[in-house]
Amino acid sequence: MSDPRSALGGAVYQGYAKVIEAGAQGMLTLRGDLASPEMAKAVKAASGQGMPFRRRIEGGLGGGAAWASPDELLLFCDYAAAPDALEKARKALAGQHFLAVDVSDARAVFTVEGGPVRDLLAKLCPADMSPEVLALGEYRRSHIGQVAAAFWLVSEEKAVIVCFRSVAQYMFDLLGKAAEPGSELGYFAATAS
């Protein structure tokens, strides 16, 4: 296996929040009957996590399972562990109707840290970022700028964003522009007090 190369080589932009290209990340798309016991076994075997509830993520980048649609999950693992995780998922789902694919090299992952991430994402995304609608740990698929993306808030000061690798530079530039010093909105911080 060759050395993994992330889309932007770990690029970092420091504004009022830090935008970080998170490096090579293991990811599997898993489709099938999410209510089946075999699927729950596959998720546990491949990610170490339980089955996520609708629009939630269990765990995180090192080992996680995110609900992506009524018949689809995105599983996270270490990059080097992705082939083994894929094999474990396929073995657990043997005899079932399913799709399991390693999409690690087709995706890019970013973190935004150290600033009011709800405000930053609200500048770029049509999803409602209010705490009453977007709870911590909710996995949301939407658009950020002009591209499809998925994201979740780890905390009020950290978000994880997943997009296609082919638009990684656009996403990095967009997040960086939104994080420029002096461009803070302060909306959600003001409504929280």
N, C-alpha and C positions, 0 to 999 in steps of 0.2 A: 504494500500500500504506500502510495506517495504521501509526502507531508501535506497536511491540509492547509489550504490557503483560503483565508476569509476574503470576502468581496473587497474590502478596503484596507486590509492589513492592520486592523486595530486603530483606525483613525479616531482622533479625539478633537472635539471643539469645546473650549471653555468659555461660556458666556455666563449669564445669571444662573444657568443650569449647565451641567456637563453632558455633552452628547458623546457616546462611546459606541463605536462599532465593536460588538461583543466577541468577535472572533468566530472560528469554526464551531458550529453547534450541531450535534446530532439531532435529527428530526425524522419522524416517521408519520406518514399519513395512514390512518387506519379507518377503513369504512366497512360497515356491516350492521348487524342488528345490535344496537347498543344495549338492549335489554337482556341479551342472552348471557347465560353464565359463562359460556366460552369466551365471549368478548371481555368480560370482567377479568377472567384468568389471563387473557392475552395482555391486557393493560397492566396488570400486576407484574407479569413475567417480564414485559419489555421495559417498563418505566419504574417499577417499584411502588406505584401509586394505585389507589383505588379508582373506581370509575367516577369521573367528575359529573357533577350535576349540570343541568342545562346552563350554558353561558358561564361556566366556572372553570378554573384551573386548579388542579391538585398538584402540589409540589412546585417546581420551577424549572429553570434551564438545565440543571444537572440531572434531573429526574422528575419529569412531570407529565401530566395528562390533561389536555385542554379539550373541552367540548367545542367543536367547530360548527356542527350542524346536526340535524336529527339522526343522521347516519354516519357521522364523521368525527374523528378525533385527531388531534395533533399531539404526538408523543415527543417528549424531549429527553435526551440522554447525552452523555459525553460523545463527542464526535467519533472517537475511536471505537466506542461501544455500539454504534448504530448497526453494523452488520449482524452482530450477535443479538441485539434487541429485536431486529427484524426477524431473524430465525426463530427466536422464542415466541414472538407474536404469531408467526405462521404455524408453528407447531401447535400452539394452544388453540388455533382456529381450524385445524385440520378437519375436513369434512363439512365445514360451514361455507356459506356464501360470503366472501369477504374480499377486500382489497387491502394489501399492506405494501407500502412502497417507501423506500428510503429517499427522502427529499432533502437531505442535509445540504447537498451542493447546489440546490435550487433556491435556497432561501438565504436571507441576510437578517441578522439580529442586531438591534440597537438597544442601549439603555440610555435613559435620560435621568440624571441624578442631581440631587442637591438644590433643587429649586421647586417652585410650585408647579408640579407637572400637570395638574388639571388645567391650569391657565394656559400653559404651553400647548397642550393638545387641543384645547378649545379653539385656539387660533387656526388650527389646521384641519379639524375633523368635524363632520356634521353631527356626530353622536353627542348626546347630552352628557356632559362631564360632571354634573352635580353629584355630590356624595349620596343623595337620596336615590339616584338612578344608577350610577356607576360605583358600585361598592368595591372596596379593595378585594382583589382576587377574582373579579369578574373578567372573563375572557371575551373581548369584543372584536368582532370583524366589522370593518367599515372601510372608509377611504381616509387617507391622510394626504392632503393635497390632491393630486390627480391619480394616485395609485392605490390599489387594494392593499390593505394591511390588516394585521391583527395586533391587539395590544392588551395589556393588563397593568394595573397599578399594584405594585408590590407594597408601596407605602405612599403617603402623601408627597414624598420627595423622591420617589423612584418609579419609573415606568419601563416596561419592556415592550419593544415594537418588533414585529416580524413582517418582512415583506419579501417579494421576489428579489433574488440576487441581481437580476438585470436592471433593477431600478435603485440599487443600493446607493449610488452616488447622489442621485436626485433626492432620496430620502435623507441622507446625511446632510446635504446642503439645506434642505427645507427645515429640518430640525435645528440646525445651526442658526439659520436666519431667525427662526422663532425664538431662539435662546439668546439673541444678541443683548448685551447689557443696555439697560434703559428701555427695553421693550416689554417689561413685565406689565401684566394687566392688573394683578392684585384682586381680581374679582372674587375668586373662590376663597381666598384668604380673608377678604372683607366680609363675605357672607357667613363664614364659619365663626366669627367672633360675635 
